[in-house]
């Protein structure tokens, strides 16, 4: 069904990173793939300038690609859930294992090999996750994951079976979702079918020797205070999302294909279905504010715009566009030169 052009594929999903940070991520990814080779797709959402800079960097030959091939994509709307949907359904070229990396992290040289080895050891698993090593709570989080499991969005991988299953079932993350990794993890644990399959922790395994660094990470820096405040508000939204996802998948056991199109619809449906639970949670100021913000109807019309391939592995400088609904080219053929993440939604 899919033309496997390499055993490995890597999706680097980026948005607000500086070109220096993203360059370190790409460089580290290339090093982690040096012994195997991979198709590395840098998927930049909502930041056309960064996408153009990255394409120019890769096109210049400044990065030693070795056996790997790098493509650079630009997506108009800034939203990680939408970027994930676009990669899984329209960009992923097929592979035996699909790695996902956030654009601000640098995978360690042996990380992908460790992830693949752990997945291969676990025939029931659909996904494998790395463990954190940077940050105040990294050691505690790492130990918890090793003992109890989890799913880290910064760096993880999905099996070919999972990727193909997601495509064939037409599963998509709601636009605007903050807890993207929690939902992906929950789908794996439910074998993509919450309506008929029970939660099974063995479907995600932890690779204790797979980790990453965060270039430029400065703990307690004053400039991080504003970012931390925004993170607290996003985490409050994430708590609302987790309640709504639990209601949909493990209480009502509805198919994942029936998830609402947006996170706003998802949360508002839960509030209507479970008013008592909602009132209790909305007593907390951060959750109340997050619910208020979710009532604002964001304009998602840019999500209908086609993907733009700014750089392919053949060095072509001409941008190419892909129709978002079919994955087919609207311009020059894409095949030139390239041969066309703790889970908290639980029971």
C-alpha positions as CSV (number, residue, x, y, z in Angstrom):
1,X,0.0,0.0,0.0
2,X,2.9,2.4,0.8
3,X,6.2,2.7,-1.0
4,X,8.7,2.2,1.8
5,X,11.6,4.4,0.8
6,X,13.5,3.8,4.0
7,X,13.1,1.6,7.1
8,X,12.9,4.8,9.1
9,X,11.0,8.1,8.8
10,X,11.2,11.1,11.2
11,X,8.7,13.9,11.6
12,X,10.2,17.0,13.2
13,X,7.3,19.2,14.1
14,X,8.2,22.9,14.6
15,X,6.5,26.3,14.9
16,X,8.0,28.9,17.1
17,X,11.7,27.7,17.3
18,X,14.5,29.9,16.2
19,X,16.5,28.8,13.2
20,X,19.5,28.0,15.4
21,X,17.4,25.7,17.7
22,X,15.7,24.0,14.8
23,X,19.1,23.5,13.0
24,X,20.4,21.8,16.1
25,X,17.4,19.5,16.1
26,X,17.9,18.6,12.5
27,X,21.6,18.1,12.9
28,X,21.0,15.8,15.9
29,X,18.3,13.9,14.0
30,X,20.7,13.3,11.1
31,X,23.4,12.0,13.5
32,X,20.9,9.7,15.2
33,X,20.0,8.3,11.7
34,X,23.6,8.1,10.4
35,X,23.9,4.3,10.7
36,X,20.5,3.6,9.1
37,X,19.3,6.4,6.9
38,X,15.8,8.0,7.1
39,X,13.4,10.3,5.3
40,X,13.3,13.3,7.6
41,X,10.4,15.6,7.2
42,X,10.6,19.0,8.9
43,X,7.0,20.1,9.2
44,X,6.8,23.8,10.1
45,X,3.4,25.1,11.0
46,X,2.3,28.7,11.2
47,X,5.8,30.2,10.6
48,X,6.4,30.8,6.9
49,X,9.7,32.7,7.6
50,X,11.2,29.8,9.6
51,X,10.1,27.4,6.9
52,X,11.9,29.4,4.2
53,X,15.0,29.8,6.3
54,X,15.1,26.1,7.0
55,X,14.6,25.2,3.3
56,X,17.4,27.6,2.4
57,X,19.7,26.0,5.0
58,X,19.1,22.4,3.8
59,X,19.3,23.5,0.2
60,X,22.7,25.1,0.8
61,X,24.3,21.8,1.6
62,X,25.5,23.1,5.0
63,X,24.0,20.0,6.7
64,X,25.7,16.6,6.2
65,X,22.8,14.4,5.4
66,X,24.7,11.1,5.0
67,X,22.3,8.3,4.0
68,X,19.2,10.3,5.0
69,X,17.0,12.6,3.0
70,X,15.5,15.9,4.3
71,X,12.3,17.5,3.2
72,X,11.0,20.8,4.4
73,X,7.2,21.5,4.6
74,X,5.3,24.7,5.3
75,X,1.8,24.6,6.8
76,X,-0.2,27.8,6.9
77,X,-2.1,27.3,10.2
78,X,-0.1,27.3,13.4
79,X,-1.4,24.2,15.3
80,X,0.5,21.1,16.3
81,X,-2.6,18.9,16.0
82,X,-3.2,20.0,12.5
83,X,0.5,19.5,11.6
84,X,0.3,16.0,13.0
85,X,-2.8,15.2,11.0
86,X,-1.1,16.5,7.8
87,X,2.0,14.5,8.4
88,X,0.3,11.2,9.2
89,X,-2.3,11.4,6.4
90,X,-0.5,13.3,3.6
91,X,3.3,13.4,4.1
92,X,4.4,10.1,5.7
93,X,5.8,8.0,2.9
94,X,5.6,4.6,4.7
95,X,8.3,3.0,6.9
96,X,8.7,0.2,9.4
97,X,8.9,2.7,12.2
98,X,7.9,6.4,12.3
99,X,9.7,8.7,14.8
100,X,8.3,12.0,16.0
101,X,10.5,14.7,17.5
102,X,9.6,18.2,18.7
103,X,11.6,21.0,16.9
104,X,13.3,22.3,20.0
105,X,14.8,19.0,21.2
106,X,18.0,17.3,20.1
107,X,17.8,13.5,20.1
108,X,21.0,11.8,21.4
109,X,22.9,9.8,18.9
110,X,21.7,6.4,20.0
111,X,18.1,7.4,20.8
112,X,16.4,6.2,17.6
113,X,18.2,2.9,17.7
114,X,17.2,2.4,21.3
115,X,13.6,3.2,20.5
116,X,13.5,0.7,17.6
117,X,15.2,-2.0,19.6
118,X,12.6,-1.6,22.4
119,X,9.7,-1.7,20.0
120,X,11.1,-4.8,18.3
121,X,11.3,-6.6,21.7
122,X,7.6,-5.9,22.3
123,X,5.3,-7.6,19.7
124,X,2.1,-6.2,21.4
125,X,3.3,-2.6,21.3
126,X,2.1,0.0,18.8
127,X,4.3,2.7,20.1
128,X,7.5,3.4,22.1
129,X,8.6,6.5,24.0
130,X,11.8,8.0,25.2
131,X,12.4,9.5,28.6
132,X,13.4,13.0,29.6
133,X,16.8,14.0,30.9
134,X,16.5,17.8,31.0
135,X,14.6,19.9,33.5
136,X,13.9,20.0,37.2
137,X,11.4,17.2,37.2
138,X,13.2,15.0,34.6
139,X,14.7,12.5,36.9
140,X,11.4,12.0,38.8
141,X,9.4,11.7,35.5
142,X,12.0,9.3,34.0
143,X,11.8,7.0,37.1
144,X,8.0,7.1,37.0
145,X,7.8,6.2,33.4
146,X,10.2,3.3,33.8
147,X,8.1,1.9,36.6
148,X,4.6,2.8,35.4
149,X,4.7,3.7,31.7
150,X,3.8,6.9,29.9
151,X,4.2,8.6,26.6
152,X,6.5,11.6,25.9
153,X,5.6,14.0,23.1
154,X,9.1,15.3,22.8
155,X,10.4,12.0,21.3
156,X,8.6,8.8,20.5
157,X,7.9,6.4,17.7
158,X,4.9,4.5,16.2
159,X,4.9,1.2,14.5
160,X,4.0,0.8,10.8
161,X,0.9,-1.1,12.0
162,X,-0.2,2.0,14.0
163,X,0.5,4.5,11.2
164,X,-1.4,2.4,8.6
165,X,-4.2,1.9,11.0
166,X,-4.6,5.6,11.8
167,X,-4.7,6.3,8.0
168,X,-7.1,3.6,7.2
169,X,-9.5,4.5,10.0
170,X,-9.3,8.2,9.1
171,X,-8.3,9.2,12.7
172,X,-7.5,12.9,13.2
173,X,-6.7,15.0,16.2
174,X,-9.1,17.8,17.0
175,X,-7.8,21.2,15.8
176,X,-6.5,23.3,18.6
177,X,-5.9,20.4,20.9
178,X,-3.1,21.0,23.5
179,X,-2.8,17.4,24.8
180,X,-2.0,16.0,21.4
181,X,0.4,13.4,22.8
182,X,-2.1,12.2,25.5
183,X,-4.7,11.5,22.8
184,X,-2.2,9.7,20.5
185,X,-1.0,7.6,23.5
186,X,-4.6,6.8,24.4
187,X,-5.4,5.8,20.9
188,X,-2.5,3.4,20.9
189,X,-3.4,1.9,24.3
190,X,-6.9,1.3,22.9
191,X,-5.6,-0.1,19.7
192,X,-7.2,2.7,17.8
193,X,-10.7,1.3,18.6
194,X,-12.1,2.6,21.9
195,X,-15.6,1.4,21.0
196,X,-14.5,-2.2,21.1
197,X,-11.0,-2.7,22.6
198,X,-10.0,-2.4,26.2
199,X,-7.2,-0.3,27.5
200,X,-3.9,-2.2,27.5
201,X,-0.7,-0.6,28.9
202,X,1.5,-3.1,27.0
203,X,0.7,-1.3,23.7
204,X,3.2,1.5,24.6
205,X,6.6,0.6,25.9
206,X,9.3,2.8,27.4
207,X,12.9,2.9,26.2
208,X,14.8,3.9,29.3
209,X,18.0,4.5,27.3
210,X,16.4,6.8,24.7
211,X,16.6,10.4,25.6
212,X,17.2,13.9,24.2
213,X,18.7,17.3,25.1
214,X,17.1,20.7,24.9
215,X,19.6,23.2,23.4
216,X,19.6,26.6,25.1
217,X,17.6,25.3,28.1
218,X,18.3,27.7,31.0
219,X,16.5,26.8,34.3
220,X,15.0,29.6,36.3
221,X,15.8,32.3,33.7
222,X,13.7,35.4,34.1
223,X,12.7,35.3,30.4
224,X,11.1,31.9,31.1
225,X,8.6,33.3,33.6
226,X,6.1,34.5,30.9
227,X,6.4,31.2,29.0
228,X,5.8,29.3,32.3
229,X,2.6,31.3,33.0
230,X,1.3,30.5,29.5
231,X,2.2,26.9,30.0
232,X,0.1,26.8,33.2
233,X,-2.9,28.1,31.3
234,X,-2.3,25.6,28.5
235,X,-2.1,22.8,31.1
236,X,-5.5,23.9,32.4
237,X,-6.9,23.5,28.9
238,X,-5.2,20.1,28.8
239,X,-7.0,19.0,31.9
240,X,-10.3,20.0,30.4
241,X,-9.4,18.1,27.2
242,X,-8.4,15.0,29.2
243,X,-11.8,14.9,30.9
244,X,-13.6,15.3,27.6
245,X,-11.5,12.6,25.9
246,X,-12.1,10.2,28.8
247,X,-15.8,10.8,28.4
248,X,-15.7,10.2,24.7
249,X,-13.4,7.1,24.6
250,X,-13.6,5.3,27.9
251,X,-17.0,6.3,29.3
252,X,-19.2,6.4,26.3
253,X,-16.8,4.3,24.2
254,X,-17.4,6.1,21.0
255,X,-15.3,5.6,17.9
256,X,-12.3,7.9,17.6
257,X,-13.5,8.8,14.2
258,X,-16.4,10.6,15.9
259,X,-14.2,13.0,17.8
260,X,-15.2,16.6,17.2
261,X,-13.3,18.6,14.7
262,X,-11.9,21.1,17.2
263,X,-10.8,21.1,20.9
264,X,-13.4,23.8,21.6
265,X,-16.2,21.5,20.4
266,X,-14.7,18.6,22.3
267,X,-14.6,20.4,25.7
268,X,-18.0,22.1,25.3
269,X,-19.6,18.8,24.5
270,X,-18.2,17.4,27.8
271,X,-19.4,20.4,29.8
272,X,-22.9,19.8,28.4
273,X,-22.8,16.0,29.0
274,X,-21.3,16.2,32.5
275,X,-22.3,19.5,34.1
276,X,-21.6,18.4,37.7
277,X,-18.1,17.3,36.9
278,X,-17.6,20.5,34.9
279,X,-18.8,22.8,37.7
280,X,-16.4,21.1,40.1
281,X,-13.4,21.5,37.8
282,X,-14.3,25.1,36.7
283,X,-14.1,26.3,40.3
284,X,-10.4,26.4,39.7
285,X,-9.5,29.8,38.1
286,X,-7.1,28.5,35.5
287,X,-9.6,25.9,34.3
288,X,-12.4,28.5,34.2
289,X,-10.3,30.9,32.2
290,X,-9.2,28.0,29.8
291,X,-12.9,27.1,29.3
292,X,-13.7,30.8,28.6
293,X,-10.9,31.0,26.0
294,X,-12.1,27.8,24.3
295,X,-15.5,29.4,23.8
296,X,-13.9,31.9,21.3
297,X,-14.4,30.5,17.9
298,X,-11.0,30.4,16.2
299,X,-11.0,30.8,12.4
300,X,-9.7,27.5,11.0
301,X,-10.1,28.3,7.4
302,X,-6.3,28.3,6.9
303,X,-6.4,24.6,7.7
304,X,-7.9,24.0,4.2
305,X,-4.9,25.5,2.5
306,X,-2.6,23.0,0.7
307,X,0.7,21.9,2.1
308,X,3.8,23.4,0.6
309,X,6.9,21.3,0.0
310,X,9.8,23.9,0.1
311,X,12.6,21.5,-0.3
312,X,12.9,17.9,-1.4
313,X,15.8,15.6,-1.2
314,X,16.7,16.1,-4.8
315,X,17.7,19.7,-4.1
316,X,14.8,21.1,-6.2
317,X,14.2,24.8,-5.3
318,X,10.7,24.9,-6.7
319,X,8.0,24.7,-4.0
320,X,5.3,22.1,-4.5
321,X,1.8,22.0,-3.1
322,X,-0.2,19.0,-2.0
323,X,-4.0,18.9,-1.8
324,X,-4.8,18.4,1.9
325,X,-7.7,16.1,1.2
326,X,-6.2,13.7,-1.2
327,X,-2.4,14.0,-0.8
328,X,-2.0,14.4,-4.5
329,X,0.2,17.0,-6.1
330,X,-1.1,20.3,-7.5
331,X,2.2,21.1,-9.0
332,X,5.4,19.3,-10.0
333,X,5.6,15.6,-9.0
334,X,6.8,14.9,-5.4
335,X,8.5,11.7,-6.4
336,X,11.5,13.5,-8.0
337,X,14.5,12.3,-6.1
338,X,12.5,10.8,-3.2
339,X,10.5,7.9,-4.6
340,X,7.2,8.5,-3.6
341,X,4.7,11.4,22.5
342,X,2.7,10.6,30.1
343,X,-0.7,9.4,28.8
344,X,-3.3,10.7,31.1
345,X,-6.6,9.9,29.4
346,X,-7.2,6.7,31.2
347,X,-10.0,4.6,32.6
